[in-house]
Amino acid sequence: MAPPFRIGVMQLTMEPLDEMLASARVMDEAGLDTIWLAEAYPWWRKHGMEARSSTGVAALMGRETSRLTIGWGIIAASTRHPVQAAMDARVVQEAAGPGRFILGFGTSKIFLNNTKTQTTKTLGPMRDAVTIARGVLGGERFDYDGDTWSADVPALAPDAHAPREVPPVYVAATAPKMQALAGEIADGCLTPSITTPAFVRYTRENVRLGASAAKPPTPGRETGEGAEIDVGCTIVASIHPTDRAAGRDGAREIAGMYLANKVQNIQGAADTLLDLAGIEQDEIRPVAEAMEQGGRLAAKAAVSDALLDKCRPIAGTPADCIAAIEEYKAAGCSHVMLELWGANRHEQIRLFGERVLPHVRS
């Protein structure tokens, strides 16, 4: 069966804790489905901002909200032992309550670069991480030997005070082999910022190939021919009630930050992402240079209207945002993750809740 269509926000965790919690409360009240916590890692410190842990913030958000689903979007699969990730997941489950947590793993090349732990091995650590986290959270005796990670964990006692559900496990993926692995083993596949409708179609095809090649049974999810997993797409976004140019302003800023990121940190993995957007490296190099010299506002100024259009933002007036979301849905996106930026973000969240969500929910 096809997953239900959902709309959430990708929250960058380089913001002060109180600001993040306040935003989560507004999202909860506005009726958004999810909040995803993106660990910013040392790249943000380079630009004067502090990186915070998704796992710690997620637990606090669980206490501060009542219905919003909280996702790790993402934590790195090769830096925390998956048993530790499972322990952190239990805390979020207890804080948030049943059905309100999604565990997201990714490669996070930025983090690997900044910690000098670069590796060409990404598929093996990811498979190990997903397998171990699910196995440990399942509560049965679990013994596993992987290429990167291994675990030997006793069963959870029947009278132990702990949640019993295994949360959905998502895999973040840009390259086709990782996307196919997501289709094979995960409950969802998360795409990176600067995702466009063309990249959604590319992702959906790779995920389907992985799902059709999977060898059932995969505990906790449907596999095989015809199986559909959630495809969550990170899309730059901002909104204004009446002014299209003002509504695109925040999207221009976040696009500038991530275009600079694509040049500086993950060129190889981003090639197809940028190719399908029709964006050349030479076209975004001035954005990266502006980010280096003057920070994110300078990078924003270097993003032309034509370049922003190529990023296919969900931005402008409510009507503009509705039209953009419908295009992403038609391409195969089942979970929009708004990378929401710009002035008056709490008001932007309310606008999405009041004037966009009712028109795009299935």
C-alpha angles and dihedrals in degrees: 000000000000114000118248116265112254137180124208143149129257103223116202109219098215090090124096113277095241091053092051093049091048091052091050091053090052091049090050091052094043093057101247114157104222147011118207120201114215113197105226097201125189095318089078092050087058086062097046101269131110124241118226133193118261091209095058095041092048093059092051091049089052089062094043097053136051109203110008115114111230121213134188100229088198146341117175115261095210102048106053118049106247090236088060089048089053090051091051090047091056090057092053091047091053092046096047103033132227120340097006104104136075121188111217125191127189141165096244102198090188091063093044090051094049094046092045091238098122114163139173089214108093108132095056096050090046094051090047093048095051093045095048097043091051092044095050094044090049088071099224125116105286128197120169137162115199136173092253108009131032133179142188109189128169121234120271110254115246092240096045113127101238140108113272103202124102107225122225110273118216129191122212111220140173102162120071097241092053091046089052089050089053089053090050102046112009138078091224144008121223121205125207131251116287089043110160131191089261090055090048090057090047091050095047091053093050091047091051091051090053093046093050091050094049118115109226141254100064105167115244100010145066117255139175136056113350095015115143125201128190114274109203115194126200107218128177110244149173135155142204125188096235113354115080095192092050089046091057094048098089092043089055091056097048091043089054092053093049097042087055088049092054091055097044105039119014110025096143097049092042097054096095091040091056095038092056089049090051091240122144124210089235089055094057100035091088088055091054091047091051090050090052095048103036111010131239097325090055089049089050091055089054093058107094124205089253092053092046090051089055089056087060097219126194091235145124125051123354089263090053091050093048091052092048093049091050089053091052091048091051089052092057104268109145098176122040113203107194113212089208118195143155137062124337094014094173089057089047090054090051091049091053089049096048105033107023111031097059090056099048106037114105 
